[in-house]
Amino acid sequence: ILSGRPAGFFATPLESRLEELGVTRVLICGLVTSACVLGTALGAFYRGLDVLLVEDCCADRSIERHEATVGMYSDYCFQSILARDFLGASHEDLPPAAGACGSASKQVPEVLTVSRALSCGASVA
């Protein structure tokens, strides 16, 4: 799913596609942490999805900006994880997502979709 906007859910069929697949948890990574990645993560959070941000698979224009964004929103709108935390892990092995809408008790389907979203490179899996 492609979008020319700095938020993967804005004016795209991403939400309906995830609903169609029964997805309740998303992994987000890409460029630019403080813009496109954050916009997509917040969009997922606002829709009640469990959001895991793969921190070491994101980057920003500076490490300080990246760290500030992750520090401000982690454990609220998303749970920050590292790639090694989920590579080869089952859905049950993933940490619970954080935030008011996050709920580790939601059922996670066996099928996950990888969607390339945004011109600046946020991805939802």
Protein Blocks (a to p, Z undefined) as FASTA:
>chain_A
ZZfbfbfkgopaklmmmmmnopabdcdedddfklmmmmmmmmmmmnopacdddfklgccf
bfklmmmmmmmmgoklpccddfklmgopafklpccdedjkbcfkbccdfbdcdddehjko
pacZZ
